Amino acid sequence: MMTLPPLRPVVWVLVPLLCAACATTAPTTAPTSEPSTPIAEAAPARTEPLTAPTPPELRLPKTARPLRYAAELTVIPTQDSFQGKIDIDLEVTEATSLLWLNATELKVSSAQLSLGGTTLAARVVPGDRDFVGFAFERPIGPGLARLSISYEGLIDKERTRGLYREQEKEAWYAYTLFQPVDARRVFPCFDEPEFKVPWRLRLRVRAGDVALANTPVESQGAPLADGTKVVTFAETKPLPSYLIAFVVGPFEVVDAGTFGRSQTPLRFILPQGRRGELGYALKVTPRLVTALEDYFDMAYPFGKLDVAVVPRYQGTLEHPGLVALGQPLTLIPPKEETLPRQQMYARIAIHELAHYWFGDYVTMAWWDELWLNESSATWLEAKLIDRLEPSWKEQQDRLWEHLSALSTDGLASSRPMRQPLTSRTDFESAFDNSITYFKGSAVLGMFESWLGEETFQRGIRRFMHKHAWSTATSADLLAALSAESGRDVATAMSTFIDQPGAPLVSVELECAPGKPPRLKLAQARFFASPPKSAPPAQRWYIPLCVRYGGAGPQGRACTLLTEPEGELVLSEAKACPAWIAANEEARGYYRVAYSEPLRQKLVKADLKPLTPRERGAFLADLRVFASTGRLPIGEALAMLPKLLREQDRASTEAGLAMLGLLRPVDLPDEWLPHYQRLVHALVVPRARALGWRPRPGEDEDTRRMRNMLVGTAAISGRDAALLAEARELAKAWLKDPSAVAPDSVDAVLFVAAFASDRAFFDAVLSQAKKEEQPEKRGLLLAVLGSFRDPGLAREALGLMVDGTFSPRDSLGLLFSALNRRETRAVAYAFVKEHFDMLAEGMTAMEASQVLFGVPGVFCDKASRDDAAAFFSPRASGVDGAPLVLARSLERVDLCVASWERNKADITAFLRRY
């Protein structure tokens, strides 16, 4: 599944990233006396009187566990509800007269229990939004039983959750998305990862519809008198409830041949009429799965691979045998097949497919182990893409993920990778891009480097083999790595898994006559702002590798820093090194505080001794230290002109990021002309040389720098020529999409909106209303939020609540308006006025990350206090919101403190322009 992370640095379009997760118990033999295939007719249910027992608070009691499910659903995508029957083979582990199951917005019409040759009627015990109870006249168990339930549920038309439906052109399609806890919207079940058992599905659908699920079709009946047919699917391997999936609708099914060690069949399932957009996906998907088979040295573990092309990014998930990948990723018109589009599909597809091992084959035991799934898939995604496409410079390209994790871990409100879930809201908090995905990936990469790639790979394979088709914990993975390496990986890696924050490693060089050079090292937790009360002492076991050089050949040395202070002897150095790179290839998950002499040596050498990735990490640390008062901000700003004059992409990206130290969105009005003149001096000449239009033979780095530089020059530098050309190109694009190079469309449209008036607003709105594809409609709506006129912004925002567009399509509109200084106040007032309506139209993930992330756009105390007063009472009612709000408010506090600390130096720097 995909989350809704912050925008990628220096990117013009919303790029939601990944997510996914899983769970399990070992497979158990089903009761032989109770066959699992038929769907029983259950006795009418009676409702428990008002003295009903209190439902569980979070997890189901251990009085019973499922052994097998058999479910039949009637799903008509044009309807708002579905009908279901389910048989659950159970092991009742202790005598009880009440069974609790998970269920959300399901209306149970009948239920009965078969036990030892007798049948007991069940009466329904109302639970809260997550539970339903079934009570019996006498105690049952221990022993084997079957619970049969008939019920009805909802097909969601507004939110991407549970069983949901979407219209494309004139046709309706139904899809499922159950992660983390929405299987209970479709099945009354044991909706916890621990319960990993076989499932058998039967779907009653319209005779003309395609119905597909995790496993192959076992049988398909002839059309019935009511115009439906029954499709029965083979039983699954043991799976947790959130990985069960099906799709129903008039899909086009594209046969893509076979792949891999077992010649597994591959198909793509997509809305009618879009087969021609599958070119890249058809070509690359077999390569991705084969690379995964080779890494794990085992065949793809499921019998088929259908790629369900779901409408949006949100909806992507690693269902075994029926992976869901969003249309914006998978469907690429041939004329729009740019390298960034290829990269996005390949990265996210291999991430989701990696979950077939990390998550589906071996599943986390509970949601506090979500990092096992997501960190592992994110790490392996980058590793294998780098092998498959070395020209993409994957490791350099993904440094921003590493830095995003370090940024979040600098907050007092950061959380550990593995953290117990104690409340309903913690489920969504676990899907934390910066920590669960990016930090975990960085930590795995750091320990892989420490152990060696081959040893680490053997440990992964051992882990997979031992826990096949079952569940696992962090301890299980660490035990496998320890066993293969002969080192105590568990102790070392747990220091990064089980405590929040990231270490700051201080480095000082000592060179004494007659002795080898040595580095004096110290570690402490890095805080962007010191906590009000003294935090507890923290210590990490840090795999630390350095490079060094000078007059002689370069050298390398490594150590495991386990104490607050330590040293690393550079025993092979022939002389005192002229420079030190204290985080080789930025593989270590830590910040580096060089001593003054070491830092100045690198700066005076223009960072030339560093690799591009090391240079990016060094400059990121420098920016953070300057912003937080560890270094004079003037030292960082002094590097800005030279960085922006360098022609390579890494320096250009770093220079544009350094501009962020000036807080252009928050600068007082009187300083904006100075900032614009600075950008005009440092960026506009390069931007004009590049222009909006690509030239034949350009390399990919040049294409990517074009959007960054030209967009910055036009908006921040107010370059009239570039603004005017963007307006003309955007008008031409609305008439003919081929008028603008595909990889420049987003930047052109956003810049044109910034510089345009009502006429262009109306033209974009008209196009959005006609647009049938969700991803292009979402782009146009985001552009509508980018006009500087507060009146137009207010009108655009109204489209989110007047029924013109689905909230799912218009989140980018809100992002755009909030991030423009001229329209921020309008957007904030809109959120407050329409909060309840907006939240109601969103999933919990969308509401928490979008709405409760709103305060983070501010940099003044009055707005911070107002946002805290408004959002704090509402946070407890939205899953995941308390954590997002805490971080948002903390970031505002940091911004306010940074401006107060640095405004004199910032204005002194700007005064030069």
CORGICOR-V468788 format. One record per residue. N is the residue number from 0. PSI is psi as a letter, one per 20 degrees, with the letter a starting at -180 (NA if undefined). D_CENTER is the distance of its C-alpha to the mean C-alpha in whole Angstrom. Layout:
BEGIN
((N	PSI	D_CENTER) (N	PSI	D_CENTER))
END
This chain:
BEGIN
((0	q	8) (1	q	5) (2	a	4) (3	n	6) (4	r	6) (5	r	9) (6	q	11) (7	q	12) (8	p	15) (9	l	18) (10	q	16) (11	i	18) (12	q	16) (13	p	13) (14	n	10) (15	q	7) (16	b	4) (17	r	3) (18	r	4) (19	r	8) (20	r	11) (21	a	15) (22	r	18) (23	r	22) (24	r	26) (25	q	28) (26	q	30) (27	q	33) (28	p	36) (29	q	37) (30	p	40) (31	h	43) (32	i	45) (33	n	42) (34	q	41) (35	i	37) (36	g	37) (37	q	39) (38	o	38) (39	q	40) (40	o	42) (41	q	41) (42	q	44) (43	p	43) (44	q	41) (45	q	43) (46	p	41) (47	q	42) (48	r	44) (49	i	43) (50	k	43) (51	q	40) (52	q	38) (53	p	35) (54	r	32) (55	q	30) (56	h	28) (57	g	24) (58	q	25) (59	q	28) (60	r	31) (61	k	32) (62	i	35) (63	q	34) (64	q	31) (65	q	31) (66	h	32) (67	q	31) (68	q	30) (69	o	32) (70	q	31) (71	p	32) (72	q	31) (73	o	32) (74	o	30) (75	o	31) (76	i	28) (77	i	31) (78	q	31) (79	i	29) (80	r	30) (81	r	30) (82	q	33) (83	q	32) (84	q	34) (85	p	33) (86	p	35) (87	o	33) (88	p	35) (89	q	35) (90	o	36) (91	o	38) (92	i	38) (93	q	40) (94	p	43) (95	q	41) (96	j	42) (97	p	39) (98	p	35) (99	p	32) (100	r	29) (101	p	26) (102	p	26) (103	p	25) (104	k	27) (105	p	29) (106	o	33) (107	p	35) (108	h	38) (109	q	40) (110	q	39) (111	q	41) (112	p	41) (113	p	43) (114	o	44) (115	k	47) (116	i	49) (117	q	49) (118	p	47) (119	p	46) (120	q	45) (121	q	41) (122	q	41) (123	p	38) (124	o	37) (125	p	35) (126	a	32) (127	b	29) (128	i	26) (129	i	25) (130	q	28) (131	q	31) (132	q	34) (133	o	37) (134	q	40) (135	q	43) (136	h	47) (137	r	48) (138	q	45) (139	q	44) (140	r	43) (141	q	42) (142	a	42) (143	q	40) (144	r	40) (145	p	38) (146	p	37) (147	p	37) (148	p	36) (149	q	36) (150	r	34) (151	q	32) (152	a	29) (153	q	27) (154	o	25) (155	p	23) (156	i	23) (157	h	21) (158	q	18) (159	n	15) (160	q	16) (161	c	19) (162	o	21) (163	r	21) (164	q	23) (165	q	23) (166	p	26) (167	o	26) (168	c	29) (169	i	32) (170	q	30) (171	p	28) (172	q	25) (173	p	23) (174	r	20) (175	q	18) (176	o	15) (177	i	16) (178	p	13) (179	h	13) (180	l	17) (181	j	18) (182	h	20) (183	i	23) (184	i	23) (185	h	24) (186	p	26) (187	o	28) (188	r	27) (189	n	26) (190	m	22) (191	q	21) (192	h	20) (193	h	23) (194	n	25) (195	o	24) (196	r	27) (197	q	28) (198	q	28) (199	p	30) (200	q	29) (201	p	32) (202	p	31) (203	o	34) (204	r	33) (205	q	35) (206	h	37) (207	i	36) (208	q	32) (209	p	30) (210	p	28) (211	q	26) (212	a	24) (213	h	23) (214	r	27) (215	q	29) (216	p	32) (217	h	35) (218	q	37) (219	o	37) (220	r	40) (221	q	42) (222	p	42) (223	r	43) (224	h	45) (225	j	43) (226	j	41) (227	r	38) (228	r	38) (229	p	36) (230	p	34) (231	p	34) (232	q	31) (233	q	32) (234	q	31) (235	r	27) (236	r	27) (237	p	26) (238	q	22) (239	r	21) (240	h	21) (241	i	17) (242	i	17) (243	q	20) (244	q	20) (245	q	22) (246	q	23) (247	p	26) (248	r	28) (249	l	30) (250	q	27) (251	p	29) (252	o	28) (253	o	28) (254	p	29) (255	j	28) (256	b	30) (257	r	29) (258	r	28) (259	a	28) (260	h	30) (261	j	31) (262	l	31) (263	p	28) (264	p	28) (265	p	26) (266	q	25) (267	p	23) (268	o	23) (269	r	23) (270	q	25) (271	q	29) (272	j	30) (273	j	26) (274	h	27) (275	i	28) (276	j	25) (277	j	24) (278	g	25) (279	g	23) (280	g	21) (281	h	24) (282	g	25) (283	h	22) (284	g	21) (285	h	24) (286	h	23) (287	g	20) (288	h	21) (289	h	24) (290	h	22) (291	g	20) (292	g	24) (293	h	26) (294	g	23) (295	i	24) (296	l	27) (297	q	27) (298	q	27) (299	p	24) (300	j	25) (301	q	25) (302	i	27) (303	r	26) (304	o	23) (305	p	22) (306	o	19) (307	o	19) (308	n	18) (309	r	17) (310	h	17) (311	r	14) (312	g	10) (313	o	10) (314	i	12) (315	p	10) (316	q	11) (317	l	13) (318	p	16) (319	p	19) (320	i	21) (321	m	20) (322	p	16) (323	p	15) (324	p	13) (325	q	13) (326	g	17) (327	h	15) (328	g	14) (329	h	17) (330	o	20) (331	o	21) (332	q	25) (333	h	27) (334	i	28) (335	j	24) (336	m	23) (337	r	23) (338	g	21) (339	h	18) (340	g	17) (341	g	18) (342	g	16) (343	g	13) (344	g	14) (345	g	15) (346	g	12) (347	h	10) (348	g	13) (349	h	14) (350	g	11) (351	h	11) (352	h	15) (353	h	15) (354	i	14) (355	h	17) (356	g	18) (357	n	16) (358	g	15) (359	g	18) (360	g	21) (361	p	20) (362	q	18) (363	q	18) (364	h	21) (365	r	19) (366	i	16) (367	i	16) (368	j	16) (369	h	12) (370	h	12) (371	g	14) (372	g	12) (373	g	9) (374	g	11) (375	g	13) (376	h	11) (377	g	9) (378	g	13) (379	h	15) (380	g	13) (381	h	14) (382	g	18) (383	h	18) (384	h	18) (385	h	20) (386	g	23) (387	h	22) (388	m	22) (389	h	24) (390	i	25) (391	i	21) (392	l	21) (393	g	18) (394	h	18) (395	g	19) (396	h	17) (397	j	14) (398	h	16) (399	h	14) (400	g	11) (401	g	14) (402	h	15) (403	g	12) (404	g	12) (405	h	16) (406	g	16) (407	h	15) (408	i	17) (409	i	20) (410	q	20) (411	h	22) (412	j	19) (413	r	17) (414	q	16) (415	r	17) (416	g	14) (417	o	17) (418	p	18) (419	p	20) (420	o	19) (421	i	22) (422	r	21) (423	h	20) (424	i	17) (425	h	16) (426	g	14) (427	h	11) (428	h	12) (429	h	11) (430	m	7) (431	o	7) (432	g	5) (433	h	9) (434	g	10) (435	h	9) (436	f	7) (437	g	9) (438	g	12) (439	g	13) (440	g	12) (441	g	15) (442	g	17) (443	g	17) (444	h	18) (445	g	21) (446	h	22) (447	g	23) (448	h	25) (449	g	27) (450	h	28) (451	q	28) (452	g	26) (453	g	28) (454	g	29) (455	g	25) (456	g	25) (457	h	28) (458	g	26) (459	g	23) (460	h	25) (461	g	27) (462	g	25) (463	g	24) (464	g	28) (465	h	28) (466	k	26) (467	p	26) (468	k	25) (469	a	25) (470	r	23) (471	r	22) (472	r	21) (473	g	21) (474	h	24) (475	g	25) (476	g	22) (477	h	24) (478	g	28) (479	g	27) (480	h	26) (481	g	29) (482	g	31) (483	h	31) (484	h	31) (485	j	34) (486	r	32) (487	m	31) (488	h	27) (489	g	26) (490	g	28) (491	g	27) (492	h	23) (493	h	23) (494	h	24) (495	h	20) (496	g	19) (497	j	21) (498	q	21) (499	r	19) (500	r	20) (501	q	20) (502	q	24) (503	o	26) (504	o	29) (505	p	32) (506	p	34) (507	p	38) (508	p	40) (509	p	43) (510	o	46) (511	q	49) (512	p	52) (513	j	53) (514	q	50) (515	q	46) (516	q	44) (517	q	41) (518	p	38) (519	p	38) (520	q	35) (521	q	33) (522	q	30) (523	q	29) (524	p	26) (525	p	25) (526	p	24) (527	h	24) (528	p	27) (529	p	29) (530	q	29) (531	h	31) (532	q	33) (533	p	33) (534	q	30) (535	q	30) (536	p	31) (537	q	28) (538	p	29) (539	q	26) (540	o	28) (541	o	26) (542	o	27) (543	p	28) (544	p	29) (545	q	31) (546	q	33) (547	r	36) (548	r	39) (549	c	42) (550	h	45) (551	a	45) (552	q	42) (553	q	39) (554	r	38) (555	q	35) (556	q	35) (557	q	33) (558	r	33) (559	o	31) (560	o	31) (561	i	32) (562	r	34) (563	h	34) (564	q	36) (565	a	37) (566	q	38) (567	o	37) (568	p	41) (569	m	40) (570	h	43) (571	i	43) (572	p	43) (573	i	47) (574	r	47) (575	p	45) (576	q	42) (577	h	41) (578	q	38) (579	p	35) (580	o	31) (581	j	30) (582	n	26) (583	p	27) (584	k	24) (585	k	22) (586	h	21) (587	p	22) (588	m	20) (589	q	22) (590	q	24) (591	p	27) (592	n	30) (593	q	33) (594	q	36) (595	g	38) (596	g	40) (597	g	37) (598	g	35) (599	h	38) (600	g	38) (601	g	35) (602	g	35) (603	h	39) (604	j	38) (605	k	35) (606	j	33) (607	h	34) (608	i	34) (609	q	30) (610	r	28) (611	g	26) (612	g	23) (613	g	25) (614	g	26) (615	g	23) (616	g	22) (617	g	26) (618	h	25) (619	g	22) (620	g	24) (621	g	27) (622	g	25) (623	g	24) (624	h	27) (625	g	29) (626	h	27) (627	j	28) (628	j	31) (629	h	31) (630	q	33) (631	p	35) (632	h	32) (633	h	35) (634	g	35) (635	g	31) (636	h	32) (637	h	35) (638	i	33) (639	g	32) (640	g	34) (641	g	35) (642	g	31) (643	i	31) (644	i	34) (645	q	33) (646	i	32) (647	q	29) (648	h	25) (649	g	24) (650	h	27) (651	g	26) (652	g	23) (653	h	24) (654	g	27) (655	h	25) (656	h	22) (657	h	26) (658	h	27) (659	h	24) (660	h	26) (661	i	29) (662	l	27) (663	h	28) (664	h	26) (665	i	28) (666	q	31) (667	q	35) (668	h	36) (669	i	39) (670	i	37) (671	g	35) (672	h	38) (673	g	38) (674	g	34) (675	h	34) (676	h	37) (677	g	35) (678	h	33) (679	h	36) (680	h	37) (681	h	34) (682	g	32) (683	g	34) (684	g	37) (685	h	34) (686	g	32) (687	h	36) (688	h	36) (689	g	33) (690	r	33) (691	h	31) (692	p	32) (693	q	31) (694	q	34) (695	p	35) (696	j	34) (697	q	32) (698	r	29) (699	h	25) (700	h	25) (701	g	28) (702	g	26) (703	h	23) (704	h	25) (705	g	27) (706	h	24) (707	g	23) (708	g	27) (709	g	29) (710	g	26) (711	g	27) (712	g	30) (713	g	31) (714	g	29) (715	h	30) (716	i	33) (717	l	34) (718	o	36) (719	g	38) (720	g	38) (721	h	34) (722	g	34) (723	g	36) (724	h	35) (725	g	32) (726	g	34) (727	g	36) (728	g	33) (729	g	31) (730	g	34) (731	h	35) (732	h	31) (733	h	31) (734	h	35) (735	o	34) (736	i	30) (737	i	31) (738	i	33) (739	p	30) (740	p	28) (741	h	25) (742	j	23) (743	i	25) (744	g	24) (745	g	22) (746	g	23) (747	g	27) (748	g	26) (749	g	24) (750	g	27) (751	g	30) (752	g	28) (753	h	29) (754	j	32) (755	r	34) (756	a	35) (757	h	36) (758	g	37) (759	h	34) (760	g	32) (761	h	34) (762	g	33) (763	g	29) (764	g	29) (765	g	32) (766	h	30) (767	h	27) (768	h	29) (769	h	30) (770	p	27) (771	h	26) (772	p	23) (773	h	20) (774	h	18) (775	h	21) (776	g	22) (777	h	19) (778	g	19) (779	h	23) (780	h	22) (781	h	20) (782	h	23) (783	h	25) (784	i	24) (785	j	25) (786	q	28) (787	h	30) (788	o	33) (789	h	32) (790	g	34) (791	h	32) (792	g	28) (793	g	30) (794	g	31) (795	g	27) (796	h	26) (797	h	28) (798	i	27) (799	h	24) (800	i	26) (801	j	29) (802	i	28) (803	g	28) (804	q	25) (805	q	22) (806	h	20) (807	h	17) (808	i	18) (809	j	19) (810	h	16) (811	h	16) (812	g	20) (813	g	19) (814	g	17) (815	g	20) (816	h	23) (817	h	21) (818	j	21) (819	p	24) (820	h	27) (821	h	30) (822	j	28) (823	g	26) (824	h	28) (825	g	29) (826	h	25) (827	g	25) (828	h	28) (829	g	27) (830	g	24) (831	g	26) (832	h	29) (833	k	27) (834	g	24) (835	g	25) (836	g	25) (837	g	22) (838	h	20) (839	h	22) (840	j	21) (841	q	17) (842	r	15) (843	g	14) (844	g	11) (845	g	12) (846	g	15) (847	g	14) (848	h	11) (849	g	14) (850	g	17) (851	i	17) (852	i	15) (853	g	18) (854	h	21) (855	i	19) (856	i	20) (857	r	24) (858	l	26) (859	q	29) (860	h	30) (861	g	32) (862	h	29) (863	g	27) (864	h	29) (865	g	29) (866	g	26) (867	g	26) (868	h	29) (869	g	27) (870	h	24) (871	g	25) (872	i	27) (873	i	24) (874	h	21) (875	i	22) (876	j	22) (877	p	19) (878	p	16) (879	i	14) (880	h	16) (881	g	18) (882	g	16) (883	g	14) (884	g	18) (885	g	19) (886	h	17) (887	g	18) (888	h	22) (889	h	22) (890	h	20) (891	g	23) (892	g	26) (893	g	25) (894	g	25) (895	g	28) (896	h	30) (897	g	29) (898	g	31) (899	h	34) (900	h	34) (901	j	33) (902	h	35) (903	g	38) (904	h	37) (905	g	35) (906	h	37) (907	h	40) (908	g	38) (909	h	37) (910	i	41) (911	i	42) (912	NA	40))
END
